[in-house]
């Protein structure tokens, strides 16, 4: 069974001192990967320069864009960014990619919003160009993470990824693209089964990542999830479903560690990523699972 890895998605950079302190703290707490998303908006950082700066003040921790909106980029220029960042981080870069899911961001960037199938085609062509560029320069390509929820993206991950990323989210029917519902445990069972069928013999070689949407250290998980559910728009799951949902982690550290062991056995999720506000709350769980 594959050992656990833990990532934390850092939302803002701030000034140099703030960013350096965050990155050092993530490493001290035992995280394996610092993730930065690729979103457009006030205060949202660009992943590659953030990683180059972080590498200068850390020693062990790895870095991943989580994930690049690949249709934003010219593939040739993207290959240059990836190659340079991999070098400046001492080959601690893992390349996380996706097809994009928020029309508003494409509108802000002045880029055409293509149908999902066409965005996935753009992603696959870009991956081919990246492979070609790295091969021409005889440069090792970073490990590739492909993340998403659709059949097309999961099939692409099954063919090409070293790491398959599961968001645990599904598009909310009747809402604008990028409006999500939390998937149920059964829906994630189906997504994992689809991915494994597509991957065939490769399935055992591919690491599986899950983005955990909510972490709460609490002695009363049900009450905490009732409170959280009341605050979240479009959340259509009750407390029982939330307690079973692998994207939600609530309890004391021992209970949360047991849940992650059970979910690794059920789904194969050995690489877990949390958002920055949960960084400290998950740290005792990381210590509990050290070496497993």
Residue pairs with C-beta under 8 A, 6 or more apart in sequence:
1 264
1 265
1 270
2 207
2 264
2 268
2 270
3 270
3 291
3 292
4 260
4 264
4 270
4 271
4 272
4 286
4 289
4 292
5 32
5 33
5 207
5 270
5 271
5 272
6 30
6 31
6 32
6 33
6 271
6 272
6 273
6 274
6 282
6 286
7 31
7 32
7 33
7 34
7 35
7 64
7 66
7 209
7 271
7 272
7 273
7 274
8 26
8 31
8 33
8 34
8 35
8 273
8 274
8 275
8 276
8 278
8 279
8 282
9 35
9 36
9 37
9 66
9 211
9 273
9 274
9 275
9 276
10 22
10 23
10 26
10 34
10 35
10 36
10 50
10 276
11 37
11 43
11 44
11 275
11 276
12 43
12 44
12 45
13 19
13 43
13 45
13 50
16 53
19 50
19 53
19 54
20 53
20 54
20 57
22 276
23 34
23 54
23 57
23 58
23 61
24 57
24 58
25 279
26 34
26 61
26 279
27 58
27 59
27 60
27 61
29 279
29 280
29 283
29 286
30 283
30 286
30 287
30 290
31 61
31 279
31 286
32 61
32 62
33 61
33 62
33 63
33 64
33 94
33 271
33 273
34 51
34 54
34 58
34 61
34 62
34 63
34 64
35 63
35 64
35 65
35 66
35 96
35 273
36 45
36 47
36 50
36 51
36 63
36 64
36 65
36 66
37 44
37 47
37 65
37 66
37 67
38 47
38 65
38 66
38 67
38 68
38 69
38 72
39 69
39 102
39 105
40 105
40 108
40 109
41 105
41 108
47 63
47 65
47 68
48 65
48 81
48 82
48 84
48 85
51 63
51 85
51 88
51 89
51 93
52 84
52 85
52 88
52 89
54 61
54 63
54 89
55 63
55 88
55 89
55 90
55 92
61 92
62 89
62 92
62 93
62 94
63 85
63 89
63 92
63 93
63 94
64 93
64 94
64 95
64 96
64 145
65 95
65 96
65 97
66 96
66 145
66 147
66 165
66 211
66 273
67 96
67 97
67 98
67 145
67 146
67 147
67 165
68 78
68 95
68 96
68 97
68 98
69 98
69 99
69 100
69 105
70 78
70 97
70 98
70 99
70 100
70 122
70 123
70 126
70 127
71 99
71 100
71 106
71 111
71 114
71 119
71 122
71 123
72 100
72 106
72 109
72 111
73 126
75 125
75 126
75 129
75 130
75 133
76 129
76 133
78 126
78 130
79 129
79 130
79 133
79 134
82 93
82 95
82 130
82 142
83 133
83 134
83 137
83 139
85 93
86 93
86 139
86 142
91 140
91 142
93 142
94 142
94 143
94 144
94 145
94 163
95 130
95 141
95 142
95 143
95 144
95 145
96 145
96 146
96 147
96 163
96 165
97 123
97 126
97 127
97 144
97 145
97 146
97 147
98 123
98 146
98 147
98 148
98 153
98 165
99 116
99 119
99 120
99 122
99 123
99 148
99 152
99 153
100 106
100 119
101 148
101 171
101 177
101 178
102 177
102 178
103 113
103 176
103 177
103 178
104 176
104 178
105 178
106 112
106 113
107 113
113 177
114 122
116 150
116 152
117 152
120 150
120 152
120 153
120 156
123 146
123 153
123 156
124 156
124 160
127 144
127 156
127 160
130 141
131 141
134 140
134 141
143 162
143 163
144 160
144 161
144 162
144 163
145 161
145 162
145 163
145 164
145 165
145 209
146 153
146 156
146 157
146 160
146 161
146 163
146 164
146 165
147 153
147 157
147 164
147 165
147 166
147 167
147 209
147 211
148 154
148 157
148 165
148 167
149 166
149 167
149 168
149 169
149 170
149 171
149 183
149 191
151 194
154 164
154 191
154 194
154 195
154 198
155 198
157 164
157 165
157 195
157 199
157 206
158 164
158 195
158 198
158 199
158 200
158 202
158 203
158 206
159 198
159 199
159 202
161 206
162 205
162 206
162 207
163 206
163 207
163 208
163 209
163 271
164 195
164 199
164 206
164 207
164 208
164 209
165 209
165 210
165 211
166 188
166 191
166 192
166 195
166 208
166 209
166 210
166 211
166 267
166 269
167 180
167 211
168 182
168 183
168 188
168 210
168 211
168 212
168 213
168 245
168 246
168 247
169 180
169 181
169 182
169 183
169 213
169 247
170 180
170 181
170 182
170 183
170 187
171 177
171 179
171 180
171 181
172 179
172 180
172 181
172 234
175 234
179 234
180 234
181 234
181 235
181 236
182 213
182 235
182 237
182 242
182 245
182 247
182 248
183 191
183 245
183 247
184 237
184 241
184 244
184 245
185 241
185 244
185 245
185 246
188 245
188 246
188 247
188 267
189 266
189 267
192 208
192 267
192 268
195 203
196 203
199 206
207 270
207 271
208 267
208 268
208 269
208 270
208 271
209 269
209 271
209 272
209 273
210 246
210 247
210 263
210 267
210 269
210 271
210 272
210 273
211 247
211 273
211 274
212 246
212 247
212 248
212 249
212 272
212 273
212 274
212 275
212 278
213 247
213 248
213 275
214 225
214 228
214 247
214 248
214 249
214 250
214 278
215 249
215 250
215 256
215 274
215 278
215 281
215 282
216 224
216 225
216 228
216 249
216 250
216 251
216 281
217 251
217 252
217 253
217 256
217 281
217 284
218 224
218 250
218 251
218 252
219 251
219 252
221 243
221 250
221 251
221 255
222 239
222 243
224 250
225 239
225 242
225 243
225 248
225 250
226 239
228 242
229 235
229 237
229 238
229 239
229 242
237 245
242 248
243 250
246 259
246 263
246 266
246 267
246 269
249 256
249 259
249 260
249 282
249 285
250 256
251 259
253 284
253 285
253 287
253 288
254 288
256 282
256 285
257 285
257 288
257 289
260 269
260 272
260 285
260 289
261 289
261 292
263 269
264 270
274 282
